[in-house]
């Protein structure tokens, strides 16, 4: 296992060129009172001239600053769906986690990832635009992972700018693509205090052994020269990280999930933080079931509270 500091700096180099920094210039486009929560449609700049549309939920009874959770949506090949699914406006009810967490008292943010919903292309269909974006970024010395990671970090920038949010208590959750991006965001942005990834990763070794194709953002060129997916997860230590996975997930071999967790567990153990890395396997496929989401929400209830990491 590589030394974490060296692996972090190596990963940062492999990710290549990040977008230029710019002001958020955040705008609120719509505000709807749902009774228990307020839903705002907002947008903010992720790089100069490029905007991320998002839904922000604020609990109606929120007074003062409190915890917030960045909610990263799935892929599923459904490019017409992005932020609207975790916001509970469309799609699978198992994916309504931004709305559900808001109803538990968290400020939540769900934004469109590049290539999804309002960030699709007018001339290329979804999969073609995803491939085009990936190849363009590679040619520019970047990666699709870098772009999605940077956009997620801009989402955190927006959350901490809100007067309802305590910047010390930021969580991150996602399923599938969202779980993958939760892994990389928690690894590279230490503002994430607690994270939950559902069906988001397995070792590269297991994916390549089984010849499983994944989304283009799953791959960082050269990463296997320095480490494995478990080393990416290790960068989240000692911050709390919960991994949820189905033992019959057809796109993430179970032994590759276990190997990733065990690789990171060594780092958590070395820091005396064993209890902050948890793994919940379930008898299921690629899903974010009711029981899995309840476990995820309980994880935030435990760790996104004053004194939780004292």
VMD Tcl script that draws the C-alpha trace (Angstrom):
set ca {
  {0.00 0.00 0.00}
  {1.49 3.39 -0.96}
  {2.00 6.09 1.67}
  {-1.22 8.15 1.76}
  {0.50 11.50 1.32}
  {2.42 10.26 -1.71}
  {-0.65 8.59 -3.18}
  {-2.75 11.75 -2.71}
  {-0.18 13.89 -4.50}
  {0.22 11.24 -7.20}
  {-3.53 11.03 -7.73}
  {-3.75 14.79 -7.95}
  {-1.16 14.73 -10.74}
  {-2.94 11.90 -12.56}
  {-6.20 13.84 -12.47}
  {-4.50 16.47 -14.57}
  {-5.89 19.90 -15.37}
  {-8.72 21.17 -13.15}
  {-11.13 23.85 -14.40}
  {-10.13 27.47 -13.80}
  {-11.46 28.97 -10.60}
  {-14.21 31.55 -10.80}
  {-16.83 33.24 -8.61}
  {-19.91 31.17 -7.83}
  {-22.27 33.96 -8.90}
  {-25.06 31.85 -7.42}
  {-28.64 32.59 -8.38}
  {-31.96 31.42 -6.96}
  {-34.35 30.75 -9.83}
  {-37.37 29.37 -7.98}
  {-38.54 28.88 -4.40}
  {-41.36 26.49 -3.48}
  {-42.72 25.86 0.01}
  {-43.49 22.14 0.37}
  {-44.63 22.52 3.97}
  {-41.93 20.59 5.81}
  {-39.13 21.76 3.50}
  {-38.38 24.62 1.13}
  {-37.19 23.60 -2.34}
  {-35.15 26.12 -4.28}
  {-33.96 25.76 -7.83}
  {-30.55 27.39 -8.02}
  {-27.55 27.58 -10.27}
  {-23.88 28.44 -9.74}
  {-20.76 28.62 -11.87}
  {-18.56 25.54 -11.92}
  {-16.07 27.13 -14.28}
  {-16.09 30.41 -16.18}
  {-19.27 30.59 -18.24}
  {-20.49 27.11 -17.25}
  {-23.34 26.69 -14.77}
  {-24.63 23.78 -12.70}
  {-28.41 23.77 -12.16}
  {-29.37 22.27 -8.80}
  {-32.13 21.78 -6.27}
  {-31.49 22.95 -2.73}
  {-33.70 21.78 0.12}
  {-33.89 23.63 3.42}
  {-35.93 22.23 6.35}
  {-38.77 24.65 7.03}
  {-37.99 24.77 10.75}
  {-34.27 25.34 10.34}
  {-33.01 28.12 12.61}
  {-29.37 29.03 12.53}
  {-26.66 26.97 10.89}
  {-26.84 23.19 10.74}
  {-25.54 20.14 8.83}
  {-25.82 19.76 5.07}
  {-25.42 16.86 2.65}
  {-24.28 16.93 -0.97}
  {-26.43 14.38 -2.85}
  {-24.86 13.01 -6.04}
  {-27.20 11.29 -8.50}
  {-26.88 7.95 -10.26}
  {-26.12 7.21 -13.93}
  {-28.25 4.24 -15.07}
  {-27.82 5.39 -18.67}
  {-30.70 7.81 -18.05}
  {-29.19 11.06 -19.22}
  {-32.54 12.87 -19.06}
  {-32.46 12.40 -15.28}
  {-30.01 14.14 -12.99}
  {-30.84 16.35 -10.05}
  {-34.57 15.68 -10.37}
  {-34.24 12.09 -9.16}
  {-32.65 12.68 -5.72}
  {-34.97 15.70 -5.46}
  {-37.96 13.34 -5.67}
  {-39.37 14.91 -8.83}
  {-38.86 11.96 -11.21}
  {-37.47 8.48 -11.46}
  {-37.04 5.74 -8.87}
  {-38.32 6.43 -5.31}
  {-35.24 4.57 -4.00}
  {-33.24 7.53 -5.31}
  {-35.15 10.33 -3.56}
  {-32.43 10.80 -0.93}
  {-32.04 14.58 -1.17}
  {-35.72 15.03 -0.34}
  {-35.71 12.34 2.36}
  {-32.64 13.73 4.11}
  {-34.11 17.23 4.04}
  {-37.19 15.88 5.79}
  {-34.86 14.54 8.49}
  {-33.48 18.03 9.10}
  {-30.55 18.36 6.69}
  {-29.95 21.05 4.10}
  {-29.37 19.08 0.89}
  {-28.09 19.92 -2.56}
  {-28.64 17.86 -5.73}
  {-27.05 19.19 -8.92}
  {-26.90 17.93 -12.49}
  {-23.64 16.19 -13.30}
  {-22.08 17.06 -16.64}
  {-23.96 15.28 -19.50}
  {-27.17 14.86 -17.47}
  {-30.59 16.55 -17.50}
  {-30.07 20.29 -18.11}
  {-26.38 19.74 -18.86}
  {-27.00 17.56 -21.92}
  {-25.98 18.58 -25.43}
  {-28.44 19.82 -28.02}
  {-26.84 17.90 -30.91}
  {-25.39 14.70 -29.40}
  {-27.49 12.09 -27.61}
  {-26.57 11.24 -24.03}
  {-24.06 8.41 -24.38}
  {-22.40 10.06 -27.37}
  {-22.03 13.36 -25.51}
  {-20.58 11.55 -22.48}
  {-17.99 9.88 -24.72}
  {-17.26 13.15 -26.50}
  {-16.77 14.97 -23.18}
  {-14.45 12.23 -21.93}
  {-12.27 12.27 -25.05}
  {-12.13 16.06 -25.19}
  {-11.02 16.26 -21.58}
  {-8.34 13.60 -22.10}
  {-6.98 15.57 -25.05}
  {-6.92 18.70 -22.88}
  {-4.87 16.97 -20.19}
  {-7.77 16.29 -17.84}
  {-10.30 13.48 -17.24}
  {-14.05 13.13 -16.84}
  {-13.37 12.14 -13.24}
  {-11.54 15.42 -12.72}
  {-14.47 17.37 -14.14}
  {-17.09 15.58 -12.03}
  {-14.91 15.86 -8.93}
  {-14.36 19.58 -9.50}
  {-18.10 20.13 -10.03}
  {-18.88 18.29 -6.78}
  {-16.39 20.47 -4.95}
  {-18.13 23.53 -6.38}
  {-21.34 22.14 -4.94}
  {-19.65 22.14 -1.53}
  {-18.52 25.71 -2.17}
  {-22.15 26.62 -2.73}
  {-23.40 24.77 0.35}
  {-20.92 26.45 2.68}
  {-21.91 29.85 1.23}
  {-25.48 29.39 2.46}
  {-26.44 31.03 5.78}
  {-28.38 27.90 6.82}
  {-25.28 25.66 6.64}
  {-22.61 25.01 9.25}
  {-19.49 24.43 7.09}
  {-18.02 22.09 9.70}
  {-20.80 19.52 9.19}
  {-20.89 18.61 5.50}
  {-21.82 15.13 4.33}
  {-21.87 13.47 0.92}
  {-24.03 10.60 -0.35}
  {-24.68 8.93 -3.68}
  {-25.71 5.72 -5.41}
  {-23.93 4.06 -8.36}
  {-22.26 6.95 -10.25}
  {-23.13 9.06 -7.21}
  {-21.48 6.48 -4.96}
  {-18.39 6.51 -7.14}
  {-18.24 10.28 -7.00}
  {-18.82 10.26 -3.25}
  {-15.69 8.08 -2.98}
  {-13.52 10.47 -4.99}
  {-14.97 13.62 -3.44}
  {-14.48 12.37 0.12}
  {-10.95 11.32 -0.79}
  {-9.94 14.66 -2.28}
  {-11.98 17.24 -0.35}
  {-11.47 17.19 3.40}
  {-14.51 19.41 3.94}
  {-16.53 16.21 3.66}
  {-16.93 15.21 7.30}
  {-18.92 12.01 6.71}
  {-19.76 10.08 3.55}
  {-21.99 7.25 2.34}
  {-21.43 5.40 -0.93}
  {-24.08 2.97 -2.21}
  {-23.02 0.48 -4.91}
  {-20.27 2.83 -6.06}
  {-17.04 0.89 -6.42}
  {-15.02 -2.29 -6.55}
  {-11.35 -2.91 -7.22}
  {-10.11 -2.31 -10.75}
  {-8.62 -5.81 -10.61}
  {-12.07 -7.36 -10.19}
  {-13.68 -5.16 -12.87}
  {-11.02 -5.99 -15.43}
  {-11.05 -9.68 -14.51}
  {-14.79 -9.82 -15.22}
  {-14.54 -7.50 -18.25}
  {-17.08 -5.06 -16.83}
  {-17.45 -1.69 -18.52}
  {-18.25 1.35 -16.41}
  {-18.88 5.04 -16.93}
  {-15.95 7.00 -18.30}
  {-15.40 8.89 -15.03}
  {-14.53 5.63 -13.26}
  {-11.06 5.62 -14.80}
  {-8.08 7.79 -13.94}
  {-5.24 7.18 -16.42}
  {-2.23 5.63 -14.72}
  {-3.86 5.09 -11.33}
  {-2.94 1.39 -11.20}
  {0.73 2.33 -11.43}
  {0.42 3.83 -7.95}
  {-2.38 2.00 -6.18}
  {-5.93 0.66 -6.30}
  {-9.44 1.87 -5.54}
  {-8.86 0.93 -1.91}
  {-6.08 3.49 -1.78}
  {-8.51 6.15 -2.99}
  {-10.85 5.18 -0.15}
  {-7.93 5.29 2.28}
  {-7.59 9.01 1.59}
  {-10.90 9.57 3.38}
  {-9.41 8.31 6.65}
  {-9.97 9.05 9.47}
  {-13.28 10.66 8.48}
  {-16.40 8.48 8.72}
  {-17.20 6.52 5.55}
  {-20.01 3.99 5.11}
  {-20.07 1.67 2.11}
  {-23.33 -0.07 1.18}
  {-23.36 -2.83 -1.42}
  {-25.39 -5.70 -2.77}
  {-23.64 -9.05 -2.72}
  {-25.24 -9.87 -6.09}
  {-24.51 -6.57 -7.83}
  {-23.77 -7.54 -11.46}
  {-21.53 -4.55 -12.16}
  {-19.44 -4.58 -8.97}
  {-17.93 -7.99 -8.13}
  {-18.43 -8.61 -4.43}
  {-14.88 -9.82 -3.81}
  {-13.64 -6.57 -5.40}
  {-15.79 -4.54 -3.01}
  {-14.48 -6.49 -0.02}
  {-10.88 -6.13 -1.19}
  {-11.36 -2.36 -1.51}
  {-12.80 -2.06 1.99}
  {-10.08 -4.22 3.53}
  {-7.34 -2.23 1.83}
  {-8.73 0.97 3.33}
  {-9.42 -0.66 6.69}
  {-5.69 -0.99 7.28}
  {-5.31 2.79 7.00}
  {-8.26 3.47 9.29}
  {-6.82 1.01 11.80}
  {-3.41 2.66 11.71}
  {-5.11 5.94 12.65}
  {-7.13 4.35 15.46}
  {-10.34 5.07 13.56}
  {-11.66 1.56 12.87}
  {-15.24 2.45 13.80}
  {-15.31 5.26 11.24}
  {-15.12 2.87 8.27}
  {-18.20 0.66 8.03}
  {-19.43 -1.79 5.41}
  {-23.01 -3.01 5.04}
  {-23.42 -5.83 2.51}
  {-26.99 -6.85 1.73}
  {-28.64 -9.70 -0.18}
  {-29.43 -7.57 -3.20}
  {-28.25 -6.43 -6.59}
  {-27.55 -2.88 -7.71}
  {-30.01 -0.98 -5.51}
  {-30.40 1.63 -2.78}
  {-33.16 -0.10 -0.85}
  {-35.20 1.27 2.04}
  {-33.02 -0.52 4.60}
  {-29.83 0.72 2.95}
  {-31.06 4.31 2.90}
  {-32.14 4.10 6.53}
  {-28.64 2.91 7.45}
  {-27.17 5.78 5.42}
  {-29.33 8.37 7.16}
  {-28.49 6.95 10.57}
  {-24.81 7.30 9.66}
  {-25.26 11.03 9.12}
  {-27.34 11.31 12.28}
  {-24.41 9.81 14.13}
  {-21.50 11.70 12.60}
  {-22.83 15.08 11.44}
  {-23.45 16.32 14.94}
  {-21.41 18.55 17.27}
  {-18.97 16.49 19.27}
  {-19.28 13.41 17.03}
  {-15.60 13.45 16.06}
  {-14.23 14.90 19.26}
}
mol new
graphics top color blue
foreach p $ca { graphics top sphere $p radius 0.5 }
foreach p [lrange $ca 0 end-1] q [lrange $ca 1 end] { graphics top cylinder $p $q radius 0.2 }
display resetview
